Amino acid sequence: MTVMSKKKAGKAEDFRLDRIDMDKKLHKETYLERLEQQQLLLRQIQQAYLATGDRAVIVFEGWDAGGKGGTIRRMSAVMDPRGFKVWPIAAPRNFHKERHFLYRFWERVPPVGAISVFDRSWYGRVLVERVERLTPEEDWRRGYREIIEFERMLHDDGARIVKIFMHITPEEQLRRFEQRLTDPMKRWKLTYEDFRNRDRRPDYEVAVEEMVARTSTEFAPWHVIPANNKKYARIKALSLITATLGKGVDLGPPPMDEAAKAQAREVFGRLPEDL
């Protein structure tokens, strides 16, 4: 579900989590086929960005155990790390607490030709900081405007922005918590805060709905994905990302450097295009 603002910035149409169709599914065979297609597109986009100088910011928000990490791993598996960076965002250190909340994110915006993924983001200002009362109400309410202005600056400077919220039901979340508890390789992911946050879910739902409604803009809309089915959610997220990052970009392989081409002909006698 893509939430578009009725204005260039400001409050979008009314948004409700309970209106999302949570029954979306994808079968394994279709999933594997589409995953391969999307991963190929990601590689082509990254290669094109190195030539065009385009850059992108991808934001993942969502419930604990919502599937953010699994989707990001499917991206990381095929991307060249020299032009692709994942930033896992946790609570700010004291150094950053003494500065504007966006300071630490300015340090992480992608350079020309690169793609940055944020596993949680500056939206903590209007989510966890709001619900847990870590920030005065006056400050987090001002955060909506500051975030829109921050994203507008990124957009005007040439960055493409994709914002995804992975939405799962409380029942599916509890099932995934239990899976983590019984799997020694995933148990480390389950924390006290996960259970505490679950108890505060009604408060978080209010915060999420207002966040989406107030910060979904024409240049950076929110995409809220029903993620009870991991396969569906991953392909939907990757499809949104490749559609946005690849729009208007020539995804064909860039021409080979002429000096390298001449040297290759000297060494090998001919190149594939000569055949």
Buried (B, 14 or more C-beta within 10 A) or exposed (E): BEBEBEEEBBBBEEBEBEEBEBEBEBEEEEBEEBBEBBBEBBBBBBBBBBBBEBBBBBBBBBBBBBBBBBBBEBBBEBBEEEBBBBBEBEEBEEEBEEEEBBEBBEEEBBEEBBBBBBBBBBBBBBBBBBBBEBBEEEBBBBBBEBBBEBBBEBBEEEBBBBBBBBBBBEEBBBEBBEEBEEEEEEEEBBEEEBEEBBEEBEBBBEBBBBBBBBBBBEBBBBBBBBBBBBBBBBBBBBBBBBEBBBEEBEEEEEEEEEEEEEEBEEEEEEEEEEE
